[in-house]
C-alpha cells in the first residue's frame, strides 16, 4: 500500500462505511482524524443514548476499532455483541465501555480519547457536535419522518433531512481538523442518516468549503432500499450539494466495473440484509451529470469482490492515491 505525500487527513461520516476509509488512511501514513455523526438513535446506541444521556457510541466504537493498533486484543472484544442476558442483549462491549468512561469522566470526547488509548489508536475520533441532535426527514412523497432509525427504513427514498435543534454548534476540534487537513474524505456511509447529519452542524460545511484540502466524496456502491432506493451516483452527489455542500466537493469516487450485477441478483445473494441489495449506478452518462454539477469524477472498480455491497479498503486506497497524486 502506498504512502501518500499529504500528511493530514480527515474522514467525515459514520455507520459501517467510514472504517474502510480510516484503515486506508492510517495504513498509508496519514495523521488521521475521523469526524463522526451523533444522530444515531437505533439499537444499542439508541438505548444508551436515551437511558444515560450520552452521545450514541456505536459509530465511535467502529472508528476506534478501525484505527486500533494491529493485533490489539481489546479491539476484537470491543466489537463483541451480547446475544442474551437481561439488559445486555444487543449491546456491543465497546459501547458499554464508552458509556462507562463517559460516566466516569463526565465527558464523551474524553471517554473516546481514553478508549483510544486502550486500543492503541493511531489517530483521533471526534464528534461533529456535542449537542443532542435529533434527525428529521421528508421523503419523496412529502411524508415527514422523525428519527435516524426510522429514516433508515423509510418506505420511500428521502428528499431532505434536517436536525433539531437547528444549526447545533460544532465541536471546535472537528472544525480545526477540517481546516488544517490536506485531504478530506466524505463517506462512504448512509447518505441521509450518517453523512449529511454532520453537515447540518453549524460551521462544518463552511469549514469544508473554505478548506484548502483535496475534498473527496466516496459514493456508496449499494443503495439502501428505503433511504436511497433508486438513486444513481449523480443523485447522491446532488443530495450532498443541495444540503449545503455546493462548492465543497472536488472529486467523487464512483464505482464502475465491466459487469455489474442487477438488483435482483443482489437481493438473491444478500437476502440476509435486504436494505442493501441495489447497486448504485455510475455509468458514463451518470458521470457526465456529476461533472455538470461541478464535481470531477474518478470512476473505477472499488468494490469488495466478496461482498459487493461494500468498498474494498485496498481498492479504495488506490483510488484515493490516484485522486490526490
NUSE-58092 format. One line per field, with one value per residue (C-alpha): chain; x, y, z; residue in one letter. Coordinates in steps of 0.001 Angstrom, whole numbers, plus 500000, padded with zeros to 6 digits. Example, Ala and Ser with C-alpha at 12.3 -4.5 7.8 and 13.67 -1.06 7.14 Angstrom:
2
ch [A  A]
c1 [512300  513670]
c2 [495500  498940]
c3 [507800  507140]
aa [a  s]
***
This chain:
325
ch [A  A  A  A  A  A  A  A  A  A  A  A  A  A  A  A  A  A  A  A  A  A  A  A  A  A  A  A  A  A  A  A  A  A  A  A  A  A  A  A  A  A  A  A  A  A  A  A  A  A  A  A  A  A  A  A  A  A  A  A  A  A  A  A  A  A  A  A  A  A  A  A  A  A  A  A  A  A  A  A  A  A  A  A  A  A  A  A  A  A  A  A  A  A  A  A  A  A  A  A  A  A  A  A  A  A  A  A  A  A  A  A  A  A  A  A  A  A  A  A  A  A  A  A  A  A  A  A  A  A  A  A  A  A  A  A  A  A  A  A  A  A  A  A  A  A  A  A  A  A  A  A  A  A  A  A  A  A  A  A  A  A  A  A  A  A  A  A  A  A  A  A  A  A  A  A  A  A  A  A  A  A  A  A  A  A  A  A  A  A  A  A  A  A  A  A  A  A  A  A  A  A  A  A  A  A  A  A  A  A  A  A  A  A  A  A  A  A  A  A  A  A  A  A  A  A  A  A  A  A  A  A  A  A  A  A  A  A  A  A  A  A  A  A  A  A  A  A  A  A  A  A  A  A  A  A  A  A  A  A  A  A  A  A  A  A  A  A  A  A  A  A  A  A  A  A  A  A  A  A  A  A  A  A  A  A  A  A  A  A  A  A  A  A  A  A  A  A  A  A  A  A  A  A  A  A  A  A  A  A  A  A  A  A  A  A  A  A  A  A  A  A  A  A  A]
c1 [500000  501435  502356  500845  502765  499946  500116  496831  493558  490015  487253  483683  480688  479504  477989  479838  481282  483787  486118  487186  488467  490088  492007  493290  494361  496144  497947  499142  500828  498267  497766  494130  491063  487516  484653  481615  477865  475938  472474  472223  469210  468766  469922  472394  473466  469891  469239  472384  471666  468185  468980  472310  472090  475355  476173  475465  478657  478332  479858  482688  483375  483627  486043  488215  488479  489396  492214  493382  496898  497072  496695  495155  493032  490700  489750  488090  486467  485041  483043  481655  477882  475958  473335  471458  471199  468773  469799  472848  471340  472104  474805  478353  481031  482736  479529  479333  482987  482487  479372  481280  484221  481856  480127  483453  484984  481851  482964  482152  485138  487408  485839  486603  490178  490617  489182  491563  494491  493332  493181  496424  494508  496573  494641  491716  487964  485880  482153  480920  478908  478284  474648  471930  470532  467526  467305  464162  463418  460903  460541  459839  456086  456363  455862  457731  459806  461388  464494  467580  466464  463044  464537  466926  463993  461739  459222  460270  463553  464443  464244  465654  466924  467293  468243  466689  467801  468644  472251  473759  477183  480125  482760  485705  488438  486439  486337  490050  490863  488898  490544  494050  493626  495466  492784  489156  487182  483393  481795  481090  478086  474356  473824  470990  471478  475272  476926  474618  473878  477484  476978  473801  476001  476755  480122  481062  480043  481622  484886  484997  484133  486940  489475  492498  492354  491579  487924  486739  483299  483264  479925  478273  478324  474915  471672  469612  466199  464231  466713  468290  466349  466578  469235  472235  475652  474682  471632  473887  476185  473252  471839  475124  475222  471601  472267  474905  477943  477866  481461  482758  483459  486245  486045  483619  484895  482298  482318  482152  483036  482782  479968  477647  475074  471469  469336  467529  470829  471942  468722  469140  472724  472139  468656  470049  470379  467649  468223  471414  470562  470597  473792  474405  474649  477750  477593  479213  476003  475737  479361  478593  475743  478082  480590  477802  477259  480824  482357  485086  484774  487162  485486  486885  486429  486398  484031  484822  484958  483296  480669  479727  477639  480846  484001  487321  489633  492643  490922  489560  493008  494466  491683  492300  496009  495338  492981  495488  498624]
c2 [500000  503355  506168  509480  512738  514608  514163  515224  513575  513867  511353  512531  510236  507426  503978  500978  502692  505012  502312  501232  504749  505095  501837  503018  506439  505320  502444  504931  507142  509893  511730  510667  512179  510837  513316  511274  511823  511862  511370  507590  506644  502938  499685  499628  503215  504440  502657  504037  507477  507537  505867  507528  510810  510246  510657  507453  505377  502818  504769  505936  502337  501269  504091  503368  499717  500661  502862  500425  499087  495821  492781  494672  492053  494665  495824  492481  492498  495965  494516  491612  491883  490117  487760  487239  488411  490729  494260  493073  491501  493583  495704  495758  495633  498713  500701  499797  500696  504089  504654  503781  506028  508887  508474  508367  511357  513417  513997  511915  513221  512334  508876  508352  509513  507157  504237  505123  504851  501371  500291  501929  504059  505696  508906  510772  510219  513368  514121  516760  518270  517664  518730  516100  516383  514578  513828  514551  513891  514301  511531  511959  511888  514707  512463  513619  511037  511515  509735  508251  504644  505318  507308  504461  502121  504624  503176  505732  507495  510534  514023  516187  515912  518419  518326  519630  521885  523621  524698  522999  524312  522350  520692  523108  520439  518934  522272  522764  519328  520050  523447  522031  518882  518137  515643  515365  512239  512313  508879  506169  505525  506006  509214  510834  509253  509033  511527  514522  515000  516130  518959  520156  521140  524857  525587  522132  522659  526131  524740  522174  524765  527063  524264  524092  520290  517956  517192  513754  512190  508387  507389  504277  501149  499975  501784  501343  500285  502927  505713  505982  503456  504126  506836  506775  508262  511684  511726  511015  513907  516232  515411  516482  519737  520576  520137  522851  521278  523215  524208  521900  518711  518484  514849  511943  508370  506262  502501  501123  497654  495726  493640  494957  492555  493611  494437  491086  489201  491253  490540  486819  486887  489181  488308  488376  492146  493337  497035  496883  495000  497559  498755  502488  503115  505011  504654  507228  509253  509403  510523  513310  514508  514606  516701  519061  519633  520940  517809  515829  512044  509199  506061  502629  499283  499939  497202  494299  491168  489013  491385  493652  495879  497227  499004  497197  499164  498320  499327  502479  503356  503055  505252  507941  507783  508420  511305  513175  512275]
c3 [500000  499018  501399  500354  500387  502118  505861  507466  506543  507834  507134  507739  508120  510340  510230  508841  505750  507403  508821  505305  504624  508041  507636  504272  505509  508646  506907  504292  506863  507270  510534  510513  512164  511967  512353  513319  513306  516586  515037  515629  517730  516961  518525  521393  520731  520908  524199  525840  524463  525969  529280  530072  528181  526309  522640  520668  520987  518168  515290  517552  518540  514896  514093  517137  516145  512555  513856  516544  516671  514679  516896  519798  521590  523039  519543  518829  522248  521596  518700  520748  520947  523709  522307  525553  529111  530844  529937  527973  524849  521770  523366  521984  524676  523254  523580  527258  527823  526189  528291  531470  530589  529755  533112  534968  533203  532646  529046  525981  523936  526859  527006  523312  523863  526824  524849  522037  524434  525467  521823  520730  518243  515510  515007  516539  516611  517147  517232  514806  517676  521364  521021  521495  517972  516523  512820  510828  507168  504382  501816  498107  498766  501293  504325  507460  509338  512757  513999  512347  512771  511232  508353  507533  506858  505101  502654  500032  499215  501289  499801  502608  506161  508980  512640  515818  517280  514015  513451  516511  517456  516091  518247  517774  517390  514499  512672  513306  511893  508697  508228  508688  506579  503354  502322  503435  502556  502878  503138  502315  504519  504738  502797  504724  508155  508586  506225  505870  509602  510050  507570  509255  512196  512150  510553  509284  505642  505705  507091  504288  501649  502847  503292  501005  501198  498334  499079  498006  498165  498138  496670  498038  495895  497137  497842  500971  499775  501665  502263  498808  496732  493000  493315  490991  491770  490380  492637  495614  494706  494083  497526  499093  497164  497943  501661  501826  500162  496895  496191  498920  496919  494328  493292  493520  493528  491729  491316  487800  486566  483327  484753  487440  488936  488697  491692  491500  491641  494638  496513  495923  497180  500130  501323  504870  504566  502249  502888  500819  497643  494845  493142  492778  489036  487894  484096  481758  481417  485209  485405  482923  485124  488120  486193  485155  488880  489109  490633  488880  488723  489381  488033  488741  490437  494189  495329  497628  495423  498090  499477  496591  498844  500367  499321  499256  501547  499366  496107  497693  498960  495468  494102  496716  495943  492256  493049  495206  493222]
aa [x  x  x  x  x  x  x  x  x  x  x  x  x  x  x  x  x  x  x  x  x  x  x  x  x  x  x  x  x  x  x  x  x  x  x  x  x  x  x  x  x  x  x  x  x  x  x  x  x  x  x  x  x  x  x  x  x  x  x  x  x  x  x  x  x  x  x  x  x  x  x  x  x  x  x  x  x  x  x  x  x  x  x  x  x  x  x  x  x  x  x  x  x  x  x  x  x  x  x  x  x  x  x  x  x  x  x  x  x  x  x  x  x  x  x  x  x  x  x  x  x  x  x  x  x  x  x  x  x  x  x  x  x  x  x  x  x  x  x  x  x  x  x  x  x  x  x  x  x  x  x  x  x  x  x  x  x  x  x  x  x  x  x  x  x  x  x  x  x  x  x  x  x  x  x  x  x  x  x  x  x  x  x  x  x  x  x  x  x  x  x  x  x  x  x  x  x  x  x  x  x  x  x  x  x  x  x  x  x  x  x  x  x  x  x  x  x  x  x  x  x  x  x  x  x  x  x  x  x  x  x  x  x  x  x  x  x  x  x  x  x  x  x  x  x  x  x  x  x  x  x  x  x  x  x  x  x  x  x  x  x  x  x  x  x  x  x  x  x  x  x  x  x  x  x  x  x  x  x  x  x  x  x  x  x  x  x  x  x  x  x  x  x  x  x  x  x  x  x  x  x  x  x  x  x  x  x  x  x  x  x  x  x  x  x  x  x  x  x  x  x  x  x  x  x]
***
